[in-house]
Amino acid sequence: MYNLVQKYNIPGPRYTSYPTVPYWNVDAFSGKQWKSTFKRSFEESNTSEGISLYIHLPFCESLCTFCGCHKRITKQHQVEGPYIRSLLKEWSLYLDLFSQRPIIKELHLGGGTPTFFSPENLKVLINGIFRRADRAVDHEFSFEGHPNNTTIEHLEALYELGFRRVSYGVQDYNETVQKAIHRTQPFENVKNVTDWARDIGYTSIGHDIIFGLPFQTIEHMEETILRTKELMPDRLAFYSYAHVPWIKGNGQRGYKDADLPSGEEKRQQYERGKQLLAKVGYHEIGMDHFALATDGLFQSMKNRKLHRNFMGYTASKTQLMIGLGASSIGDSWYGFAQNVKSLEEYQHLVDNDIIPVYRGHILNNEDMVIRKHILNLMCRLETSWEQKEMGFQELDSVLAKLSEMEGDGLLRISTDQIKVAEKGRPFIRNICMAFDVLLHRNAPEMRLFSMTV
């Protein structure tokens, strides 16, 4: 495994979309095109499967230096009300494009820190969303909670609004690591919020754990997973720290490259973590995710319904995902669009009845085909071009790139199909990169991406 890590540990995308954001054709994109694909997708899918809604709540009281999300650091909670009013105004701009009342199947509150907002203001937000929308019968609403500031009142309020899934950012329980990433939270805080959620009735509780953090050792990672075993969350995100200080700015410059584990040390952390998680009873889901057999994510994987989008892995697919809030990204299936990142600009545009999109990409036929292949690999660990419409011009070149990986035992190539081997799971991003024709055509500046291992 060591030689494979050395060989394949290169910068690469995480493939929450294809094309990936750096290769969007922004010059050919227009708001008019986005609205057209948006309305088309809504008409095709709202009644049959519903839509997804991602709401970005960007405020945090302190900076976690490992974080790559778009956020605004402040302790001034008077920002909550005006931001919620902007979110609801943006939502109304989308509602005006609908021909019928939307049915929301998935709703996720991300951040930032959603629990920065008071329970009362979160009620205002969610109730405002559903004044002109309906909940799908089988809806799944989720939010990200900070163990240090999530209260029983937060959990009760959101439960009453239909939320049944919550995820908590744990990262690592070691105090040295926590100090380095500016995320100090004792085990007792995580236990409290986990127990509260379970007692209230949440059916899926998740924890996020990161390996490869500054000063982190394999012993630290083992201890974190053993402490996690005491709480047995329903699902886990166990993923590699993405160190890109040249993109994410001052936060990730708070420690040196020398403070980070090497590629091989990270791989040891990952492999040991996988062993411990399997021993405890967790099943690996796609890439970087694990779940108990009783969790919906595992059931979705078994039923081949797993999906992946800008929210990560989801238990079911919706064709249309709307992103609300500063920096949010929407996905109409036929196109992507990202909102402006500046809070002030976002609120100014919305106040002037302008959907605050500033860049995007409309998928062509080739994009659509390759997107399906990458989704298949990410969600099912296999893909096929048996059907004629799944072929594309550079397929032979892709297979040539994959032949070396086949020789390394990472995958199996047959006449019209690829299947990822168990040995290839850690390198799924590398396998997807072979399909990424835009990546190869553009001879990219690889510092755009974090390392694949």
N, C-alpha and C positions, 0 to 999 in steps of 0.2 A: 504493500500500500504506500510505503514511503516514496518509492520512485514514481508512482502514479500521481501522488500529491505534487511532487516537484514538477512533473511534466504538465499537469493540467491546472495548476494553481495560477491562473492568469486573470486579468481584469475582464469582467463580463456583466451583462445585464441580468436583472432578476426576473424579467419577463412577466410583470403584472400586466403588460400589454404587448402587442405587436401591431405595427412597428413600435419600437421603444421611443420614448420621448425625444432623444437627441436626433432621431432620423425622421421625425414628422416633417412633412412637406408644408411648412408654415406659409411659404410664399403663395402656394396655390389655395390656401384655406381662406374661407370667408364665413362670416356669421350667417349669411343667407344659406350657404350650403349646410352648415351645422343644423340650422333650424329645419331644413328640408329632410335631412337624414333622421333627425330627432322625431319629427312628426310621422315619418314613414314607419319607424320602429315602434312608436307608440301604437299606431293603428294596427300593426301586425301582431302585437304581443300583449297589450294591456288586458284584454278580456281573457286570453288563454293562460297567461302565466303571471300577470302583474308586472310591476316595475320595482327597481331598487332605488334607494335614496341614501346617499352618503352626505353627512353634514359635518363640515370641518369647524371645530371649535378651537381656535388657535392659542388661547391664553394659558400661560403657566406662571406660577408664582416664582419659580426658580428654574435655572437652566440645567438640564441634564446633558452633560457634555458628550454622551454617546449618541444623542438623538439626531436623526437626519430629517425630522419633520419640520414643516413650516410653522413657526410659533412666534408669539409676542410675549415677552417676559414683563409681567406687571403684578403688583399687589393691589391695584386700584380696581375694585370690583364694580365700580359704577360703569365700566365698559360693557357689562353684560347686557343691559337693556337695549342700548343703541345697536349692538351687534345682532341681537335677536330680531329687532325690527328690520334690519337689513336682510337677514336670512329669509324672513317671511315675505318681504317685498320681492326678493329674488324669486322665491317660490311662486309668487303670484304672476311674475312675468312668464314663467314656464306654464303655469296653469292656463294662461290666456292662449297658449298654442294648442291645448288639448281640445279634441272634439267631444270628449266624454269625461266623466269623473274618473280620475286615476285610482287604480287598485294597487296599494303598496304591499309588496310581498316581503321585501327586505329593507330594513332601515338601520343604519349604523351611525353612531355618534363617535367621531374620532377627533384627534387633536395633534398637538396641544394636550390640554387636560379637560375633558368634558366635565369632570367633577369639580373644576374651578367654578362652574356656574352653580348657583343655589338651586335646591330642589324646586323652589317656586318658579324660578325663571325657566328651568327645563320643562316644567309643566306648561308654561306659556308657549314655549317653542313647539312642543309636540302637539298640544291642543290646536295651535294655530295651523300646523301642517294639515291636520285632519278636518279642518272646517270645510274643505272642498276636496277631500280624498277619503277613500275607504280602506280599511284593513283587509288584506286577503285572509281567507279562512285559515290557511296554514302559514301565516306570517311568521317571520323571524326577525325580532328587533334586538339589537345588541349595542353595548357601549363599552368604552374603555374607561376604567376607573383607576385612580391613583390610590394605592393602599393608605397613604398618609392623610388623604382628605375626603375619601369616600365615607359618607355617614349612613347610618340606618335610614335616615330620612331620604337620602338620595336613592337608596335601593328600593324603599317602599314606594316612593313617588313614581319611579320609572316602571316598577312592577305593575302598579295600577294602570299605567299607560300602555301596557302590553309587552314590555321588555321581559325576556326570559333568559337572555345570555349576557354575561359580563366577563370581560377579560381584565386582568390586573398585570401591570408591568412589574415583574420581580427582578429580572436581570441576574442578580447574584446576591447571596446573603453575606458574603465576606465583607467585613468592615473596611479593609484596605481598598478593595475594588470599589465599594460603594463611595468611598471618599474621593477616589480618582474620577469617577463619573458623575460626582455631585448628585448622588441619588441615595441618601441615607434613609433606610426604612427597616426597622427591626422585624424579625419574623413574626412577632406578636401582632403587628399591624396587619400583615398579610393574613394571618390566621383569623383575626377578628372579622375582616371584610369578607373572607371566604365563608366563614361560619354564618355570618349574618345573611349573606345571599342564599345560602342553602336553606336556612331556617325560614326565610321569607317565601321560598318556592322556586327560585331560579333553577332551570333544568340543565343549564350548561354553564359551568364556571371554568374560565381559562386562565392560565398563567403564562407569561412570556419570560423565557430564560434565554440569555445570550452567552455564547462562548466566544473566546478571542478578545475579551476586554482587557484593558491595561492592568498589569500586575496579576492577572488571573492565572491560576495554575490548575492542573487537572484535579488536585485535591479540593480546591475551592469549588470547582464545578460538581464534583462528586457530592460534596457536602450540601450544595444547593439542591441537588436532585433528591438526596436522602431526606432533607427537610420537606421538600415538596411531597414526598411519599406520605408524610404525616397528614397532609391535607387532601391528597388525591383529587386534584381538579379534574374535570371531565375531559379537558383537552389542554394541550401544551403547544406553544410555538417555541421551538428550540432552534435558534438560528445564529448565524455568524455575524459578529459585529462588522459593519461596513465602515472601514476607516477611509474617509475621503475629505481630509481637512482642507484641501485646495478648493473644494466645492462648498462644504458646510461651514467654513469660517472659524471664528475664534473658539467656539465650543470644543471642537476636536483638536485644537492646538494646545489644549491644557496639559498634554502629556506628549512624550517623545515616541517616535517609532520604536525605539529600543525598549520601551516599557510594554510593548505588545507581544503576545506569544508569537512564535514563528509559525509558518504555515503548517509544519509538521506537528507542532505542539497543539495547534488548533484542531488538526485532524484527529489527534489522540483524544482531545477533549470531546470531539463529536462522536467518535467511535465508542469511547467509554460511556458517554451519555446515552447513546443508543442502546448499549447493552443494559445499562441500569433501567432505562425506561421500559424496555421489553420485559425485563425481569419483574418489574412492578406490575405490568399488565397493559402497557400502552402499545398501540399499533401505529406504525409510521404511515402517514397520510401524505401522498405526493412528495413535496420537498419541504423540509423544515418543520413539519407539523405532525403531531402525535395526538391520539385520542383513545379513550377507553372504548370497549366494544359497545357500550350502552349509549355512547354519544352520537348525535345526528351526523357528525362529520364522518365517522367511521361507517355508519349505515349508508351514507351517500356514496362513499367510495365503493362499498360492496355492490351497490346498485348501479354503479357507473353513471352517477349523476353529479359527481363532484365538478365544481366550476372554479375558475380563477379570474379575478379582475383586480382593479386597483385597491379593493378592500382585502386582497389576499385570497385564500381559499374560502369558498362558500358552499353550503350544503346543496344548493340548487342553482340553476341558471335562470337569470332574467335577461332578456335581450337588451333592455334599456336600463341604464344606470345614470341617474342624475346626480351631479355633484353640486352642492350648495356651499357657499362660504369662500373666503379668500383662499386661493391656491387650489381649490378642489378641482378634480378632473371628472368629467362626464364621459360616458361611453354609450353611443347609440347603436353599437354593433357595426354600423357602417362608417363611423367616424368617432374621433376623440376631440375633446375641447377642454382647455384648462382656463380657470379663472385667473384674473390678475392676483398677484401675491401681496401687494401693498394694501393694508387695511383701509387706509384713507382713500385710495383710488377705488377700491372695491365698493366702499360705501357711497362714494360720490357717483359712480356709474349707476348703481342700483337706485339711488335717490332720483336719478334722471331717467328712469325707466329703460335702462340699457342693460341687457344681459351681459354680465361683466367678463366675458370670455376675451382672452387676448392672444391665444394661439391654439392651433389644433391641427388635425390631419384627417382627410377624407380617404378611406381605404379604396384602393383599386382592386381589380379581380385577383391579381397576384398576392397582394397584401392579405386578402380574405382567405385564400387557400393556405398560405404559410401560417397565418394566425391560427387556423384550425389545427394544423400539424403541431404547432407549439403547445396549444391548449391540450391536445391529446397526450403529448409527452408529459406535460406538467401534471395532468390530472389522472391519466390512465397508464402512464409509463409505456405507452406504445402508440404507434400511428401507422396508417396504411394509405396507400395510393392505388388500391385495387379498383376503386371507382374512378372513372376517367377524369371527373371534375377535380379530383385531388392531386392531379399531376400539375407540374409547372416546369418552365423552361430549364431551370438550373438544377433539376432533381438529380441528374447524373453526377453533377459536380458535388452536390451535397452528399451523395452516397460515397463518393470517393473520399471525402473528408472523414466520413464516419468509419471507413474501412479500417483505419488504424485503431480506432476505439474498439471496433469489433475484435481486432487482434489482441487488444489488451483485456478482453473479457468484459467490457462495459455494456455491450449490447449484442443483439443478434439481428442480422439482416437476412430476410428471405426475399423471395421474388417480388413481393409487393407489400412488405411490412417490416417494421422495426419494432423490437421489444427490448426494453431496458432491463438488463440483468440486475440482480440484487447488488452486485459489486459496482454497478454503475450509478446507483442512487445518489451518492455524494457528488457525482459529476453531471447531474441532469442539466445544469445550466450550460455546461460545455457542449452537451449533445444538442441542446436547442440552438446554440450559437452556430452550429453547422448549417442549420436551416435558415439562419438570419442573413438573407442575401443582401439586405441593405447594409448590414455591418461590414460585409466583405467588399461590397462595391465602393464604399466610401472611405476605405483605408482610415479607420477612425483614430482619433486621439484617445487612447485607451484609458487615460486618466479620468475620463468621464465616468468610469465604473469602479466599483469595489472588486476585490478579488473573489474568484468563484469559490475558493475553499475557505 
